[in-house]
């Protein structure tokens, strides 16, 4: 386990040989200089070499540690320009502090001359110039790392999309065939049976929406809610008084984005895991918050779910899609009597 929790173990492994070599050289040379000082027969250039070795060692690896610590401590809390500003500020403070303190220490310990203002100024200028290659290497490292990660995520999304398309092809009949037969069925239903016609129309709209948006990454919340209203209509025909679904969605968030069918999956999840009856109905609430987010809650009355139904794919599917699209996390909370899932609403301006 690293003593620096924000720095990756792989980075230390890659730098281990250089760190050990430099540490050994500095240690041996430092012991030699100390012994020579006690005997009073060491040339000044040896002290200068020791100081320069220590200077290079600490300025390089100290600034690298600071850079990586900020990068890993504030991956989302700060924007890229603010992270850069913080990294630059910390590096400047560390570099100036180390140069001035170490110069003062070596000057007073190993020479008879007092510290010189001109030397102070020159060393500080060199220290600032030294930050240029340090930052260049670190930004190159971060850019390459993020570029590789983006490529991997893009490949993963392509694989998941292909997998989703294959599942869709296997599980659905031809859309034209389905709609043609739904139209025929609609014409066969007696005009007086309006309830059956409304159910058929609702089913057609649900099926149409699933086909149109199954492979989309995001949809507008208003479209998702319109689809959900048709889906809820179908559920109410089946469960009657056993199911209560309440909407409290602010109009201000209708243009925000959400992964398609995410809300439908949460409703399906609540229905699958809970017992319901007219006396103790399943109550599902769907409402928006100022986060902004959309929250789905339901009262808990758990039923025994057969093993073959325990896929766990619904919530995991939603989690994975949010991670790939926006890097944001969904919130899942079991409060004992209530199950709550909070989905971030994505602003169109930030996508």
JOMOHU-V781397 format. One record per residue. N is the residue number from 1. RES is the residue in one letter. SS is DSSP state (hx for helix, st for strand, lp for the rest). Layout:
BEGIN
{{N;RES;SS} {N;RES;SS}}
END
This chain:
BEGIN
{{1;X;lp} {2;X;lp} {3;X;lp} {4;X;lp} {5;X;lp} {6;X;lp} {7;X;lp} {8;X;lp} {9;X;hx} {10;X;hx} {11;X;hx} {12;X;hx} {13;X;hx} {14;X;hx} {15;X;hx} {16;X;hx} {17;X;hx} {18;X;hx} {19;X;hx} {20;X;hx} {21;X;hx} {22;X;hx} {23;X;hx} {24;X;hx} {25;X;hx} {26;X;hx} {27;X;hx} {28;X;hx} {29;X;hx} {30;X;hx} {31;X;hx} {32;X;hx} {33;X;hx} {34;X;hx} {35;X;hx} {36;X;hx} {37;X;hx} {38;X;hx} {39;X;hx} {40;X;lp} {41;X;lp} {42;X;lp} {43;X;lp} {44;X;hx} {45;X;hx} {46;X;hx} {47;X;hx} {48;X;hx} {49;X;hx} {50;X;hx} {51;X;hx} {52;X;hx} {53;X;hx} {54;X;hx} {55;X;hx} {56;X;hx} {57;X;hx} {58;X;hx} {59;X;hx} {60;X;hx} {61;X;hx} {62;X;hx} {63;X;hx} {64;X;hx} {65;X;hx} {66;X;hx} {67;X;hx} {68;X;hx} {69;X;hx} {70;X;hx} {71;X;hx} {72;X;hx} {73;X;hx} {74;X;lp} {75;X;lp} {76;X;lp} {77;X;lp} {78;X;lp} {79;X;lp} {80;X;hx} {81;X;hx} {82;X;hx} {83;X;hx} {84;X;hx} {85;X;hx} {86;X;hx} {87;X;hx} {88;X;hx} {89;X;hx} {90;X;hx} {91;X;hx} {92;X;hx} {93;X;hx} {94;X;hx} {95;X;hx} {96;X;hx} {97;X;hx} {98;X;hx} {99;X;hx} {100;X;hx} {101;X;hx} {102;X;hx} {103;X;hx} {104;X;hx} {105;X;hx} {106;X;hx} {107;X;hx} {108;X;hx} {109;X;hx} {110;X;hx} {111;X;lp} {112;X;lp} {113;X;lp} {114;X;lp} {115;X;lp} {116;X;lp} {117;X;hx} {118;X;hx} {119;X;hx} {120;X;hx} {121;X;hx} {122;X;hx} {123;X;hx} {124;X;hx} {125;X;hx} {126;X;hx} {127;X;hx} {128;X;hx} {129;X;hx} {130;X;hx} {131;X;hx} {132;X;hx} {133;X;hx} {134;X;hx} {135;X;hx} {136;X;hx} {137;X;hx} {138;X;hx} {139;X;hx} {140;X;hx} {141;X;hx} {142;X;hx} {143;X;hx} {144;X;hx} {145;X;hx} {146;X;hx} {147;X;hx} {148;X;hx} {149;X;hx} {150;X;hx} {151;X;hx} {152;X;hx} {153;X;hx} {154;X;hx} {155;X;hx} {156;X;hx} {157;X;hx} {158;X;hx} {159;X;hx} {160;X;hx} {161;X;hx} {162;X;hx} {163;X;hx} {164;X;hx} {165;X;hx} {166;X;hx} {167;X;hx} {168;X;hx} {169;X;hx} {170;X;hx} {171;X;hx} {172;X;lp} {173;X;lp} {174;X;lp} {175;X;hx} {176;X;hx} {177;X;hx} {178;X;hx} {179;X;hx} {180;X;hx} {181;X;hx} {182;X;hx} {183;X;hx} {184;X;hx} {185;X;hx} {186;X;hx} {187;X;hx} {188;X;hx} {189;X;lp} {190;X;lp} {191;X;lp} {192;X;lp} {193;X;lp} {194;X;hx} {195;X;hx} {196;X;hx} {197;X;hx} {198;X;hx} {199;X;hx} {200;X;hx} {201;X;hx} {202;X;hx} {203;X;hx} {204;X;hx} {205;X;hx} {206;X;hx} {207;X;hx} {208;X;hx} {209;X;hx} {210;X;hx} {211;X;hx} {212;X;hx} {213;X;hx} {214;X;lp} {215;X;lp} {216;X;lp} {217;X;lp} {218;X;lp} {219;X;st} {220;X;st} {221;X;hx} {222;X;hx} {223;X;hx} {224;X;hx} {225;X;hx} {226;X;hx} {227;X;hx} {228;X;hx} {229;X;hx} {230;X;hx} {231;X;hx} {232;X;hx} {233;X;hx} {234;X;hx} {235;X;hx} {236;X;hx} {237;X;hx} {238;X;hx} {239;X;hx} {240;X;hx} {241;X;hx} {242;X;hx} {243;X;st} {244;X;st} {245;X;st} {246;X;st} {247;X;st} {248;X;st} {249;X;lp} {250;X;lp} {251;X;hx} {252;X;hx} {253;X;hx} {254;X;lp} {255;X;lp} {256;X;lp} {257;X;st} {258;X;st} {259;X;lp} {260;X;lp} {261;X;lp} {262;X;hx} {263;X;hx} {264;X;hx} {265;X;hx} {266;X;hx} {267;X;hx} {268;X;hx} {269;X;hx} {270;X;hx} {271;X;hx} {272;X;hx} {273;X;hx} {274;X;st} {275;X;lp} {276;X;lp} {277;X;lp} {278;X;lp} {279;X;lp} {280;X;lp} {281;X;lp} {282;X;st} {283;X;st} {284;X;st} {285;X;st} {286;X;st} {287;X;st} {288;X;st} {289;X;st} {290;X;lp} {291;X;lp} {292;X;lp} {293;X;st} {294;X;st} {295;X;st} {296;X;st} {297;X;st} {298;X;st} {299;X;st} {300;X;lp} {301;X;lp} {302;X;st} {303;X;lp} {304;X;lp} {305;X;lp} {306;X;lp} {307;X;hx} {308;X;hx} {309;X;hx} {310;X;lp} {311;X;lp} {312;X;lp} {313;X;hx} {314;X;hx} {315;X;hx} {316;X;hx} {317;X;hx} {318;X;hx} {319;X;hx} {320;X;hx} {321;X;hx} {322;X;hx} {323;X;hx} {324;X;hx} {325;X;hx} {326;X;lp} {327;X;lp} {328;X;lp} {329;X;lp} {330;X;lp} {331;X;st} {332;X;st} {333;X;st} {334;X;st} {335;X;lp} {336;X;lp} {337;X;lp} {338;X;st} {339;X;st} {340;X;st} {341;X;st} {342;X;st} {343;X;st} {344;X;st} {345;X;lp} {346;X;st} {347;X;lp} {348;X;hx} {349;X;hx} {350;X;hx} {351;X;lp}}
END
